[in-house]
Amino acid sequence: MVQPKFQGANGTVTLTILIQQIKQFLEEDPAATYSLVIGTDSHERISEDQKSKEINLVTAIVVHRKGYGGRYFWKRKIVGNIHTLRDKIYAETLESLDFARMFIPILKKQLNGQLPDYDLEIHVDVGEHGATREMIKEVVGMVTGYGFVAKTKPYSYAASYVADKHT
């Protein structure tokens, strides 16, 4: 399996290194309270051949030591065939969910129950104000249907700020 590449403060890392760095961060203060947050944002762009629209999806993985800062990593994926705002929001949400479903079991295995618990959240880029307000129930239902906690704007900083910074 080809491992995705992630960007972080120390450059490009593989999934294996990403997990090692998150584990090390958690080990620095095992008594602290942590949040692990996954969120995706996107921006539309014209394809390289200038013939179609595609979106630049950026997924952020944020580890927050509550009250003491955190670390984040991000990965990029280009997706075509996105025509509406609804398609875009679904693509973002599904990208976060797909990543979480792959990533969390691997992380839990590496942590082996010996490190602090963390709150896991999926941040979706929808909110009460603006064009996405009608989609809140849909995407929150999708996230909770997969067994995750969903956060929306203004609390969805992983999608709205961290991932957005790199789109």
N, C-alpha and C positions, 0 to 999 in steps of 0.2 A: 504494500500500500504506500502510495506517495503521500508524505505528510505535508499538510498545509504549512505555509510560512506565515509567521506573525511578526509584526513590528513592535518594538518596545523601546524602553530607554537605552538598552544596550545593543540596539540594532536588530537584525533579523534573527529569529529563532525558530526551531521546529516545535512541533507539539510536545515532544518529549522534554525539550529544554524549557518550554513554557510551563509545563507542569512542575518541573524541578524548581523553577524560580518562584512559582506560587507557593510551593511547599516550604521553601526556605523562608519566604516572607512570613508565612504562618508560624513557623518555628521560632522566629525572632521574639515573639511575645505570645506564648500559648495561652496566657490568661486573658488576653484581649478579646473583644467582641468583633467579629468580622462579618462583612457582607461580600458575597460573590455575585456580581451583576453581569448580565449579558444583554447587549442591546445592539440593534442594527439600524443604520440610517442609509439613505441613498440619495443620489442626485442623478438626474437625467443628463445624458450626453448623446452626441451624434456618433455613430460607429465610425471606425477608422476608414471604411470604404465610402463614407458619407451617404449611405443609402438607407439607413434605418436608425431608430432610436434604441438606446440601451440604457441600463442603469448601472451605476457604479455603487455596489453594495459594500458597506464597511461595517464589520462586526467588531464591537469592542468588548473586551473581557476585563472587568474592573474588580480588583481585590481591595476592599476598603477596611482598614483597621479603624474602627469607629473612634473618632476623637483624635486620631494620630495620622491621618493621611492614607495614602494607598499607592497602588501601582496599577498600570493598565497596559494592555496589549491590544493590537488590532490586526485584522486581516481584510483583504480586499477581494472582491469577486465581481466580475462583469457579467450581467445577465441581459439577454435580449427579450424581445416579444412582450414588453410591458407597455400597455396602451393607456391605462387609466390610473387615476389616483388610487382606486381600490386595488388594482393589480400591484401597484408599487407598495402599498402598506402590507398587503398579503405577502409579497416577496420578502420584505424586511422581517416581518414577524416569523415567517417560516424559516428564514435563514437563521434567526436567533434560536428557534426551537430545534432545528436540525443540529445546529452546533451544540446546544446544551445536551441533547439526547446522546450525542457521541462523546462529548467532553466529560460530563459529570461522572459517569461510571469509571472512566479511566482515572480521574482525579481521586475519587473515593477509594479506589483500589490502592493508589499510591499513598494516600493518607492512612490507610489501614486502621481507621478508628482511633488513632493515637494523638491527633492534633485537634485544635479547637473546632467546635461546630461553627458553622457559618450560615447566615441567612442567604438563601438563593433567590434571586429575583430576575425576571425577564422584563426589560424595559422596552416599551413600544412607543413609537413616535406618533401618538394620537393624543388629542386633548379636547377639553370642553369648548375651546374656542377655535374657530377656523373650520376648514373644509372636512377635517377628519372626525368631527364630533359625532357624526352619525355612525361611525364605525367602531366606537369604543366598546360597546357590548359584544360585537362580533369578535374582535381581536382579543379582548380580555377573556372571553369564553373559550377561544381557541387555546390560549396559553394555559388557563386553568384546567381545560380538558386534558392537557398533557401532564397535569400534576404540578405545575409551577405557579409561583406567585407573580402576578403581572402588576407593573407600575406604569401609569400613564403620565402625561404632562400635567403639572410641572415637576413631577417627581421622577421622571424617566431620563435622568441625566446621562446614563450610558449611551442611549440612542440620540437624545436631543443635543447633547454637548460634546461628549467624548468621540463618538463615531462621526458625528457631523463635522468635527474639526478635520477629519481625514478624508472626507468624501470629495 
